[in-house]
Structures are given as C-alpha cells and as structure tokens.
Amino acid sequence: MAIEATVGIAIGAASAIIGTAWAAAWAEKAIGTAAIGAMTEKEELFGKGLVLTVIPETIVIFGLVVAILIIGMAGQA
C-alpha cells in the first residue's frame, strides 16, 4: 500500500474521532452549564444533571467505532 493511502486512512480515522470529540465537548458545555444552574435552585436535580452530562460521551464512542471500521476496511482494499 502506498504511503499516500496510509496517510489518507490515518487522516480519515483521526477526523472521525476529532469531529465527534469536538461535538461532544460542545454539547457537554451547554448541558453542564444548564445542569449547574438547575442544581443551584434544586439540589435533587443532581442525578438528572449527571446523566444528561454523560450522554454526549456516546457520540465519541460512535466516532471510535467509525475510526476502527475505517482502519479495518483499509486492510481489505
């Protein structure tokens, strides 16, 4: 396999993870800010705020799966 193809595969896998990590960070920032504001008014909302803050992390897991698929499919080409 040519070096250009290897670099292209690496860039594709990296962009899958970078894009999803950036999106998750952006979502967590907004959700975390709202959760802290809600918890200052009602402390019993801590559990809901914690769950809602963790949910965007699944986006990064999907990005990791896509990156693994990109790398795995490259070996078949």
KANORLIN-V560224 format. One record per pair of residues at least 6 apart in sequence whose C-alpha atoms are under 6 Angstrom apart, sorted by the first residue. I is the first residue (numbers start at 1). J is the second residue. Records with the same first field share a line. If there is no record, write none. Layout:
I = J  J
This chain:
13 = 67
16 = 63  67
17 = 63  64
20 = 59  60  63
21 = 60
24 = 56
28 = 53
31 = 53
32 = 53
35 = 49
39 = 45
